[in-house]
Amino acid sequence: MSAPLDLDQLQTFIAIADSGSFTRAADAVNKTQSAVSMQMRRLEERVSKALFERDGRTNKLTEDGERLLAYARRMLQLNGETIAAFDDTQLQGHIRIGTPDDYADRFLPEIMARFSRSNPRVELSVVCEPTVNLDEMIRKGQLDLALVTQCDDMRRSEVVRSEQLLWVTSAHHTVHEEKVLPLAVGRPTCIWRAAAIDVLDTMHHDYRILFTSWSATVLAAAVLAGLAVSILPECALRPGMRVLTEADGFGRLPEFGIGIMRGHTKPSAIVDALAQHIVESLDNLSMPTPVSMAPTAVPNLVNQRLRQVRSTELVPGW
């Protein structure tokens, strides 16, 4: 029987893949660069495949390296779950988290899966409410942690991700060409709604509010039915939506931050653990991949998580 793969080597391999550099990976795993290089030589010998190729100053995975990466992540994840299952000192209790439903579909599955695997004795309660309501619930001690849209008029959150707001319409209708633009937006306190109206007012573009809802599902339904144009972050794009840009006569919307807001009613260890899983989950998530890219369509953010989307093409689902 073949000897098992070395988990320490796989952990180093993942660090190189994530950082693109042997040097940065060495810092991440607390090893010397020579030790990292030796580990990767032994790993390549073990699988009898070349795992890396040079791409300028970075180390790019080969096709075989990409295949191994998926297995390596699963093996390290299972290793962590196994250790947690026999850890008598692991966290236990109950924690309440709130998030807008804009983020629930896209972010919660990964967050909940990661946290529950590592902390099987912690019960997780989830509330979906708009950011303004979550802010109030945190203040009243009704939530232990909330994933929110950072607003200027609320107490500061720990911003963990940035995204660009986008104008979206149906890929199969021309509602965005109507002289008086029909909009599907959040309630009057929604900062995305205010941002959209500010842009339209600046452009002297006539509009009317056709649908108002806190629910991202309702707003997406209005868009996909060809009834209205809406404003969504890239993480909320769905199949059948089309991104509108300045080439379509729509001004650029602002960027916004997604942040973590903490309550003061739970032991900090549980809250800190969930917050860490949120940060890691959002960092690992990729955005919906466009059919192709256009250099003038959607500007990239500094963190380069946003990809550029051709305004005339469909955006596939996640």
N, C-alpha and C positions, 0 to 999 in steps of 0.2 A: 504494500500500500504506500502511496506517495506521502511524503512528510507534509504536515500542514504548513500553511503560509504563516509567516511571522507577523503578528499583529502590530508590533512596534515598527516594523518596516512599512506596513500598510498605513499606519498613522503618519509616518514621515512622508510617504508617497502622496497622501491626501493634502498634507500641508504644502508640498511643492506645487501640486495641481491648483490649489486655491490661491497661492501667492505668486505663482509664475517664476519663482526664484529659489534656487538652492540656499542662497544666503538668508533670505527672509524666512524660509522654512526652518533653517537651522535655529534661528532665534525663537521661532514658535514652539519648537519641540525641545528646546534647551540642549542642543547638541552642537558640536563643532561642524563646520562645513565639510571637512574631510570625512567625519563620521557619517554625515548624511550621504555624501557621494558613495562611500563604501556600502552603506545600506542599499542604495538604489542599484549598484552593480550586482549585489547579491540577489536582489529581488528580480532583476532582469535575467540573471542566470537561472533562478528558480523557475520562472515561467517560460524561459527560452524565447523571449520576445524583447525587442527594443521598445521601451516605454516613453522615451523622450526624444525630441529633436529641437535643435536650436532655431529660434525665430528672433533674430536681432539679439537683444540682451536678455530675452526671456526664454524659459524652457517650456516648449509647447508639447502637449501629449500627442503621441502617435495614435493611430486608430486603435491599436492594441492597448495603449495606455488608457484611452477613453473607456474601453470595455472593462478593463481592470478597475477603473475608478468606481464604477457603479457597484461592482462586487465588494470593493474595499469599504465603501461607505456602509453597505448593508452589514458587513462582518463586524465593523467597529460599533455599529448601532446595536447589533445583537449582543455583542460583548458587554456593552454598557447596561443593556436591559437585564442580562443574566446577573451581573454584579448587583444591580439594584434590587433584584428579586430576593437576594439573600442578605441584604444589608439591614440589620436590625435598627440602625441609627437613622434610617432614611426619614424624610419629612412625612408627617401625617396631619390630617385635619381637613379644613374646608376653606376654600377661597372663592371670592366673588369677583368676576371680571366683567366689565362692560365694554361694548364697542358699537359704533354705528354699523348698520347692516351693509353699508357700502364696502366695509372691510371684512364683514363676517364671511361672505362667500369665498373671498380670495385668500384671506389670511388665517382664519380660525382653524381649518382642517389641519394645517401643518403645525400650528401652535399647540393645539389640543393633543395631537398625536405625540409630538415630542415630549410635552410635559407629562402626559399620562404614562408614557413608557418609562420615564425616569422617576416618576413619583406616583406609583400605583396606589398608594395609601392616601392620597390627597383627593378629596372630592371637589370638583370644579363646577361652579354655577355660572352661567353665562346670561347676560342681559344685553339686548340690542336696543339702543336708544340713540338719538342724536347727541352730538358732542355737548351741546349746551345743557342737556338733561344729565349727561354723565358727569359733567363738572359739578352740578348741584348735588348729585348722588354721592360723589366723593366727599364733598363738603359736609354732607349730613351723616357720613359714616355708613352709607348703605352699600358701598362698594369698597373693595380692597385695592383694586387696580383697574385702570381704564386705558384703552387704546383710543386716542382721540385725534381729531384734526386741531392743530395748534391755532388758536385764535388770539388776536391782540388783546381782546377785552376779558380774557380769562386768565387764571393763574397759570404760570408757565409749566409746561410739561417737558419731559426729557425727549427731545426730538430724535427719533431713531431711523427715520427714512424721509426722503423728500421726493415729491412727485410733481408733475406738470398737469394742470387742469387742461382739458381738451374740449373743444366743441364737437359734438357728435350728432349725426343724423342717420337715417336709414340708408343702407347701400342700395335699396331697391326703389326709393321714392325721391321726390324732388321738393320736399316740404321746405328745405332751406332756401329755396329760390323765391318763396312767396314774398310779396312786397312788405306785408306786415308779418314779421317772423313769429310763429307760434312757439312758445317755450314750455318745456316741462321741467320744473325746478323744485327745490326744497321750499320750506316755509320762509316767511319774511326774515327770520333770524339767521338763515343759512348764509354762511360767508361765501359759498360758491355762487349762490344766487346773486348776492350783492356784487361780486366780482364780474359776473356776466353782464349785469345791467350797467355797471360802470363802463365796460368796454363798448356796449351797444350805444349808450348815451354819448360817449366820446366820438363814435363814428356817425352819430345822428341816424342810426338805423332804427326804424319803427319796429315795435314788437308788442306782443300781448301775451300775458300769462294764461296758458290754456289748461295746464295741469299743475297742481301743487301737492306735494307729498313728501314725507320724511323717508319713504321707502324707495330704496334704489331699484327694487324690482318693478315698482309701479312706473318710475321714470324711464327705465329701460324698455318696458312694454310700450310706452307711448312713442318712444323713438323707433323701435323696431316695427311698429305698426304704421310708421310714416306719418304720424299725427303731429309731431313736434320735434324741435331741436333741444338738446339738453347739454349739460356740462358735467363731465365725469373725469375722474382721474384715470390714468392709463390702466391701473390695476382692475378697473371696473368695465373695461371694454369687453364686448361680447360679439360672437359671430353675427354677421349681418349689419354691423355698425360701420359707419364711415367717418373718418376724422376730417373735420373741416379746418382749413388753414387760411392764411392771409391770401393765398391764391384764389380762394373761394369768396373773399370779401369779409372774412372774419378776423378781427384783431386777436393778438396773442393774449391768452389768459395767464394769470400769475402762477408761480409755483407755490406749494404749501408743504407744511411739515406734518408728518404723522408722529405723534408722541405718546409717551407713557406717563400717566398721571397716577400717583400712589396715594392710597388712603393711609390712615393711622390707626386702624382697628385690628390688624393682624400682626402676629410675630413677623419681624422683618425677614427672617430666613425663608419663609414660604413665599412672601411677596417678591423678594430678591430672586428666588429660583424661577418663578413664573416670568418675571421681567427679563431675566437672562434668556429664557427660552424664546420669548417674543423677539428679542434682538437677533438671536441666532436664526430664527425661522424667517424673519423678514430679510435678513442678509442673504439667505440661501435661495429665496424665491426668485425666479426669473419672471420677467414680464411676458405677456402674450407675444409670440413671435409673428411679425408681419410677413405677408407674402413676399414682399421685397422692400428695399429701402430707397428713400429719396433724400438727398442731402438738405433739402429746403423744407421738409415737411414738418417734423416735430423736433424742436431743439432738445439736445441731450442735457441732462442735469450733470452737475459736477461729479456725482457718484456713478454716472454712466449706466444707471440701471434702465434708463428709458431708451428704447430703440426708436428709430425714425419710421414713420408710417406714411405710405403713399395715400393721399387723400382720395384717390379714385379706386382703391382696392379694399377688399374685405379683410377684416382682422380675424384670424382664426381664434377659436376658444382656447382656454387654458386646460 
